[in-house]
Amino acid sequence: MSDATTPTGIIRIGISGWRYPPWRGVFYPKGLAQHRELSYASRALASVEINGSFYSLQHPQSYADWYAATPPGFVFAVKANRYITHFLRLNNIAKPLANILASGLFNLREKLGPILWQFPENFRYRPDLLEDFLGLLPHDTAAALAIARRRESRMHGRSRLAIDSNRPLRHAIEVRSDTFVDPAFVRQLRRHNVALVVADTAGKWLFREDVTADFMYLRLHGDEELYASGYSDAALDRWAAKIRAWSTGGEPADAQRISDEPPAASTPRDVYCYFDNDRKVHAPFDARRLIDKLGVGAGLVPIADRDDPSQRTTLDPERPYPIFPPARTPRPPGSARRRA
């Protein structure tokens, strides 16, 4: 049990994507222009997972616009393009990896958080193939830039090949096949300091909570119904307790692990947590409730209650949306999407 004097990592709670029509007039105030939705979300929540990048390479200008729309201290996670994981299935990926890194991520500058690599359910654990993949991943932006320079010629004219500073770069892997329930997999991730995503999928896919990196990455897809159901207060209390344990360098007492081998260190860890139960507009409200339970919402603007229409705000679409104070966090999407 931690107290106010226990050192903790930085906790960032957010949402996966932000541009969903059903959210308008429910999470987003009525009258808010679509191009201001990210600005609103970034002042009510601490982080966003960009998911349009999973389906297609985004343009450098898009990343620059997202950077400009968000306040200091905000952080983006980037979902890597599925071409590498779902189509090539980790084979011959040197050029596609360069394309991803060249596509504009560097325009996020200090707001660039972890890169998420999601594997399909039918992708089975192959230690040698995964080792080659993990060995290619850059762990700082200077190394990422060196890889990006080897992009394909078709990327010329739509690349960003400059960094403002060399910063650490983190990676997380979300797996769905039970074949990954192998202690060798955990040891691989730990050697490369890559986080195993703790993915709550209402029991549909693999759920494990091994600590494999110096940070944790959580994706909450729905408590009882995948992508749709919200989280009760009791469920959020359980997640808050888990996040407190991880952030202080510990582990939940009931953690479901692949490996019995403990992590190498017990120093404070940063925690990134994204709600992906957006179908019935639960995600942003559940994220904010978890933020409040953890007490990490200083500087964030209040939002209306999801189930009380009388609190809805009507904005004049002709007036600029106000700029709010930045979120508390000091350091280290988006478009309409299909489900993944």
Order of alpha helices (4+ residues) and beta strands (2+ residues): beta-alpha-beta-alpha-alpha-beta-alpha-beta-alpha-alpha-beta-alpha-beta-beta-beta-alpha-beta-alpha
